[in-house]
Amino acid sequence: MPVPASTPATSPVTSPVAPPLFVSLRRVIALAAIAGYVEVIGFLDIGGVYPGIMTGNTVELGLTFARGQWPRFLLIGLAVALFFIGGIVASLLKRHLRRPGVELVVAAAVLVAASVVRLRAGAGVPLELPLLGLAMAMQGETVSTFGGVSIQTIVVTNNMVKFSDALVGRYLSGWFGRRPGEKVPSLGEVLLPGLAWLFYGLAAGVGALAAGLRLPLLAPAALLVLVAGDLLLTGQDAPKSEPRPAPSSIAGDAPKRERV
């Protein structure tokens, strides 16, 4: 009687262990501060256009179109298009490199290039804008989960929503009686989005003060390298691997061992 062929099993993929909360907090704070700082410098250099805040740019795109403000419309449209292209490039790099730390170092190199080209008169739109958009897109695509909590560090709107929801769920919902089985948000779910929002704004103020310096973008580039080193030192920069098929065996039989 023929024995049916067994279906190849797939080895279980081990999920990475979430780092301690303070490790996730320092990474979120650093990356959010980088984004707020870079956005303000780009905004001041490129005539009031954000290199990585596409919500505001998209709204202004519609506004300028409706009012027929074509020069401004074209500038905003260019910023949106360049960020989208930067997101495609960042996604390709992410799939090829598969190491968050290396990707952040590449983003730091892009910021260094932007810091140099901004010294040239008239280089804001043709050179600085695409470089800053690429750097922000790379940061956004590289690290977006901290301690099991999904946090986007290059924008704050979603973080504000998450922060307010987690704050109510952890500290205020109990005052009105919790529903049976209602999950209480962890401390990390409260702190991570809240601090991302706070330090994004604080760093924006620092960026406004630093915009008059000769090479202000070297500071966020150096901080990106430090975050990359943090990922490496804590073992969070291992290459992502695909699940491997487990050795197959006939149903009911123990796997054969090779004799030595």
N, C-alpha and C positions, 0 to 999 in steps of 0.2 A: 504494500500500500504506500503510495507516494507521500512523503512528508512535506507539508506546505512550507514554503520558504518563509523564514522569519523576516519581519520588517526591521530594517536597521534602526537602532535606537539612537537618540541624540543625547550626548552628554549634557547634563544640566549646566547652565551658565551661572557661575557664582557671581552674585551681585556684589559690587564693591562696598566695603564697609564705610558707612558715613563717618566723616571725621568729627571730632568733638565740636561742640557748639562754638567755642571761642575761636577755633580755626576757621570755621565757616564765616563767623562774624568779621574777622580781620580781612578775609578775602572779599566779602561783599562790600565792606567799607572802602577798601582800596579801589576796587573796580568801579564802584559808583562815583567815588571822588574823581577818578580819572575821566569818566564820561562827562560829569558836570564841568570840570575844568576845561576839557578840550572843546566842548560845545560852545562855551562862552568865548574862547579865543577865536574859534572859527566864525562865530556870529559877528564879532567885532572886526575881523579881518576881511570878511566877504560881504560887507554891506547889509548886515541884518538877516543873513540866511544861516540856518542851523545845518551843519553837515550831517547830523545823525538823528534829528528829531523830526521824523516824517509825518507825525500827526499834525503839528503846527504848519509844516510846509505844505501838506496836502490841503489843509483848510485855506491857507493863503493862495494856493494855486487856483482853487475855485473862486475865491474872492477877486483876484486880479483878472481872471478870465471874464467874470461877470461885469467888471467895471472897464474892461478893455484896456487895462494897463499892461500893454504887451511887453515892454522891456523887462518889467518886474516879473511878469508871467513866465517869460523865457528863462530868466535867472532861477526862479523857484523850480520850474520844470526841469532844468538842468541838474539842480541839486537832488531832486527826487530820482531822476534817471540814474545819476551817478551812484547814489546810495544803493539802488536796486542792482546795478551792475556789480558794485562792491560786494553786495550780499551773495551774488552768484559766485564771484571769485572766492569769497571767504568759505562758501560751502564746498567748493571744489578742493580748496586747500585742506579743509577739515577732513574730508573723505580720504585725501591722499596721505596726509601726515599722521592723523589718528592719535596725536599726542597734544593735549591742551597746552602744556608748557611750551612746546616748540611753536605752536600757533601764536601764543601770546608774545613770544620773542620776535616773531615775524611782524606782528602788529606794532611792537615797539620800534622795530626798524623803519616801518612806514611812518611813524610819528617823527622819528629823527629826520627822515627825508623831508617831511612837511615842515619841520623846524628850519631846515636849510633853505627850502625854496621860498618860504615866506619873507626872506631877506631881500628877494628880488622884487622890484617895483612892478606891479601889474600881474604878479603871479598868483594872486588870490584865487580867482575863478578857474583859470585853466590848469593850475597845478595843485595848489593847496586844498581846494575844495574836494577833488576826487581822492586825494591821499587821506584826508581826515575822514571822509565818508567810508573809505575802505577800512581804515583802522577801527572805526566804531562798529562797522558791520562784522569785522573779524572778532572783536571782543564779544559782541552780542551772540555770535554763533558758537563761540568756543566754550565758554563756561556760563551755564544758565541754571544749574542746580547746585544748591548749597545745603549740605546736611539733609538731603531728601526734600528740600523745599525749592520749588521752581521760582527763581528770581531773575528778572531781566535787568541788568545793571545799566543799560544805555538809555532807558526811558524810565519814568517814574509813575505814570498813570496807573498801570496795573498793580504796581507795588503799593500805591495808596489804597486801592480797593482791597487788596489782600491784607494790608495792615489793619484797616478799619474793621474788616470782617473777623480777623483773628482776635483783635482787641475785644470786640463784643463777645465773641464766642468763649474766650478764656476768662474775662473779668466781669462782664456785664450781663451775660445771658442768664447766669444763675440767680440774679435778682428777681427775674420774672418767671423762674421755674423752667428747668431744662426738660426737653422732650425725652422720653425713654430711649436709650441708646444713642443719644446725641454725643458726637465726638467733641471732646474738649481740645482745642488747638494747643499744641506744645508751645513752650516758651520761645523756641526757635522760630516758629511760624509767626509769632508776634514781632520779635526783635529784628529778624532778617529783612523783611520788607520795610519796616519802620526806619531802621538805620540806613538802609539803601536810599530811601527818600531824603532823610536828614542830611547825609553827607554829600549827596548829589548837589543839594542846594548850597551847603557850606563851601564846597569846592568850587562851585560856580562863582561865588564871591571872591575866592582866592584867585581864580583865573582872571577875573576882571581887573584885579590889582596887578597881576603879573603880565598882562597883555602888553604892557609897554616895554618889557624886557627884551633883550636881543634874541634869546633862544628859550622862550618859556615852555616849549613843548618837550624839552629834554627831561623835565621833571616827571610828567606822566609816562614817558618812555621808560625811564629808570624804574618807576613803580611797577610797570608791567613786567619788567624783568624780575623784580623781586617776587611778584606773585607767581611767576613761572618757576622760580627757585623754590618757593613754598610748596607748590604742587609736587615738584621733584623730591624734595626732602621728606615729605609726608607720604610718599608712595602713591600719590593720586595722578601721576603722569604716565602710568603704564600704558603701552599701546593697547588699543581695543582689539579684541580677538573674536573671531567668529566661532560659534559652537561647532565642535568636531563630532562626527559620527562615532558612537561607541561601538566596540567590537560586537558583531552579531553572533548569535548562537541559535541553535535549533530549540524551539520551545520545549521546555521540560528538561533540557540537558544543561549541565554546568559547562561553562566555557572551558575549553581545553587549554592546558598550560604546556608551554614548550619545555621539553626536557633539556637539562643542561648537564 
